Structures are given as C-alpha cells and as structure tokens.
Amino acid sequence: MIFRLINSFFMGFAFVSLLDFLYFIGLKLHYFDFYHISEYFNVIFIDNQNFYLLIPSFLIVGYLMLYCKFSKIFIKIYILCIIISISALYEPIGNYLARSAFMSENQTFEVGTIKFTGDLLYKGRKNTYIYRKDLSKTIKILNKDVKIL
C-alpha cells in the first residue's frame, strides 16, 4: 500500500507538472515576453503555484491514472487536459489567460509625489511592472517605491 502511494505521488508529479509547465510556458511566451516583463521563468512559475492544491493533486492524479479500475477513462481525460494546456501556446489564448490572471487595468499609482494611471501587468518579488498607455511602454518600478491607490 505504501509503495502504491509513493508511486502514485511521483507519477502524479510528472503528469501534473507537464500540464502546469505547458500552461506557464504559454503565459511566458505570450504575455511576459510580449510586455517585456523581465522576470525569470522559474520565479514566475514558483511564485504563482498553489501548493496546497498542487501536492494533493499529484497523489490523486497518479492514483487515478495508475491504480483505479477506470484508469483508461482518466488517461483519456488527461490527454484532453494536455490538449487544453497546449492551447496556452496559441498566442490569443495564452495572452487572454495571463491577462485574466495577472493584469489589473486602469489602476492609479503613486511614485513619490507623481501620480499616474496605467495597467498593473505583474507584481513580482522585487519589481512591479506597469503598462503606461500614454507612453505605450512597460515600466519597471521597485515594489518599495510604488504605491497602488
């Protein structure tokens, strides 16, 4: 029984990580690179994971695919999930998914005594990325220097 749980966890890790990786590659290619957000892929990937959901999903997916008596059905569902994750590599879909996950439009920002409006693209560990429509440019500001109003 312990062997099945360990095996399910590690195989589920491989299955779920593939889906997650494809999804985040699409976001990186069609949103982060498009807006010139210079964060490393690994930082974006790790900072935006919900490990409370991810870790149990490893065990559940691995068990359903390996040991459940309906595993052939779950394998077909998994193939469908791969196709859905690959769709993030298509530019309009990847950009839409990332915009809905990360972008906040028409925010007011304050840097020192200067106030301006823009779209919050991404707030990382150290930097905030803002798209200024009036400049048609992405600006990068340290988190400690910017205040979102």
Summary of the structure (lengths in Angstrom):
residues: 149
radius of gyration: 19.4
end to end distance: 54.1
largest distance: 64.6
contacts: 423
relative contact order: 0.15
helix: 59%
strand: 22%
